[in-house]
């Protein structure tokens, strides 16, 4: 059975539209992170995986582990070819970015409670979080970008959470220009998406509940967000809380 692309996050869709050639950089199961051109990134993953801005949900990937040394990747008008695997793009849908509700009272407090229930940030990130709380963005980027554990370092995920809340609140920030050369390439790609309001579905759900002032929904959705990646969800939650004026103590 030929693999078929079903749904793309907005960042993945931009990379596919730009086209070009590339390679699989990080293998994750049958898929992984594919780099196209200079800075286009696509996360190849199965059809039931939680959607993120770089995700390309594909039916028929199979179970054979991908190999990160596959260097022959290219995008054509109707297909993405990665090594010997052809992924049909003809029926691809692109996820949109929902309109955010107007902020209601209590959103910051709800986020503070959800963040307090998450694992405490390591000391190496707390200085950067305090800088974000003061809106000292240059210092925050210097301290956080590229720092911490995880495929996307936790510091990059914190910055993405901060940028995502700022975009939703109608006060977008440009952190990626400051983070270029400091953040990991994949972390920088997620940060650029977050500046556009493009986030993992779980993070967007937390923001929507916080803007509605729904404390119970924030807590429930934050638990889902914390399962995004090995550490990315918790780190994004710390960034959301900092941006909403809900400091982590």
N, C-alpha and C positions, 0 to 999 in steps of 0.2 A: 504494500500500500504506500502510495506517495504521501509524504508529509505535507500537511496543509496548515498554513498560518491562519489563525482564527481572529485574534485580537492583538492589537499593538498599543502600548502606552505611547503618549505623544512624543516623548524623546526618541523612542525606537522608530516611530513613524518618520520623524525628520531625518534620522540617519539613513533609513531605507530610501526615502525620496532623493536624498543627496547622491545615493548610489556609490559606485566606486568599488575598490577591492580592499581586502583586509585579511584578518586571520583570527582564529579562536585563541584568545589569550588565557582565559581561565576556564578549565573544564569543570562542570558541575553536573554529575550524573550523565544523562544523555545529551545535555546541552551545555550552556555556559555563556561567558561573556565574549562577545564577538566585537572586535574593533574594525570599523570601516572608515577608510580615509584617514584624515589627520586626527579627528576627535569625535567621530561618531561611534556610539556604543549601543549594542543590542544584547539583551539577556535572553538567549534561547531557552525556553522552558516548556513544560508540559501544559496541557489545556486546563488543568484544575489547580494550577498554582496561583497564589495571591498575586494580583496585578500591581506592578510598579511602573513608573514612568518610562523605564528602559526595557520593559518586558515585551517579548514577542511570544504569545501563547500558541503553541504548535501541537496539532494532533498528528500522531504517527511518528513521533521522534524515535520510538522504540526504546529498548532497555539497554542496548550496548553502550557502555561508557564512552563519552566523547574523549578525544585526545587534544590536549592543549598545544600540540605541535603542528596542527593542521593550519597551513599557511595559505591555502588556496580557497579564498572566500570572495565572492563577487555578487553584486546585485544587478539583475536585469529587469526588464519591464514587467515580467510576470513571475519571476522566481528569484529566490535567494539560494545560492549554491555554496555549500560549505564542504570542501573536500569532495567526496563522492555522493554526498547527500543533497538532494534537490528539494527545496521547500516552496510549494506553490503559494504565490502571493495574490492570486487573482480574486479571491473572496475575502481579502483582509478587511476587517473593520478597525477603526481607530477610536480609542477611548477619548472622550472629551473631558474638559475640566468644568466641573459644576460651578454655578454661581454661588457665592457665599452669602449666607443670611446677614442681616445687619446685627451688630453685636448687641447682646442682651446683658443685663447685669449678672454678675456672678461667674462669668467665664473664667477669669483669672483664678478665682478661688477654687473652682472645680479642677482646673489644670494643676494647681499647687497640690491639691489632695492626691490626684492621680500620680503626679511625679513623686510625691513622698512615699507612695506605695511601691514604686519601682526601686531596683537596686540603687544604692547611693553612688553618685559619680566618683570615680577614682580621684585622688588628690591631684593628679597630673592634669585633670581637666577643670578642676574647680576654679582656678585663676581665670581661665578663659570664660567660664560661665559667669563669673562675677563681672568681667569686662563687658559681656553681652548685656547683663542686667543694667549696666551704666550706659549702654549704647556706645561704648568705646570700641567701635568695630575694627579699626586697624589693629589694636592690641589683641582683641579677641582672635582675629584671624592668625596673627603671628603665633599665638599660644596654642591654638586648636588645630589649625590646618595640617593634615597629615599625621596627627598624633593619635596614639591609642591603638587598641587591638581591633581585629576584624578585617575582612576583605576590603571593605571601605572603612578606613580608620574611624574610631568613635568620634574623634574631633571633627572630622568632615561631616558625620551624621548630625552632630550637634548644630553645626552651621546650617545644614539643610533644613533642620527643624525650625531654626530661627527664621530663615529666609521664607519658609513656607507660611509661617504665621504672619509675617510681615506682608506677604503678597495677599493673603486672605483678608487682612485688615485694611487693605487699600493703601498701604504705605511700603511699597516694595523697596528692597535694598539690593545693592550690587556688591556681593561678597566675592563672587567668583573672580573678578578682576584682581582682587587682593590675594586670593588664594591660589591663583595660577602659579605653578612652580613649587608650591608648598603642599597642596592636597594631592592625594593619589589621583591618577587619571580617571578611575571609575568614580571616586568620591567627587571629583570636580564635575563630572558629567551629571551626577545626581544633584549637586548644588545648583548648577545652571538650570536644571528642570525646576527645582524648588523655587527659584527666583521668579519663575513664570506661574507659580501656583500649582505645578505638576508634582504630585507626591504619591507615595504608595497609598493604595486605597484605604488601608487601615489608619494612616496618619490623617488623611483628608476627613475620615469619619470622626476622628477625635476633634479636629478643628471645628467641624460643623456642630458637634454637640456642645463644645465650649462656647461658640458664638451664640448658641441658643440658650446658654446658661443652664443646661441640663446636667446637673452634677452626677446623677446615676448613670446616664449614658456615657459621659466622659470616662468614668471609672471602668465601665464595662468595655468600652472600645479601646481604652488604654491597655487593658490586659491583652487584647488581640494585637495591638501594635507592638507590644513588648516581645511577641513571638516572631517579628519580622527580622530575619537574619539572626546571627549569633548574638550580636550586641547592638545592631543598628536601631532596632525599635526603641529600646530604652534611651539610647543617645539622642534620637530624634525627639523623644518626649522631653528630655532635659532642655533641648533647644527651644521647643514650643513653650515650655514654662518660662524660660528666660525672656522670650519675646513678648509674652503676655503679661509680664510684670509679676510673675509668680515665683519668686526666688526659692531655690532649693536650699534647705538648711541642714 
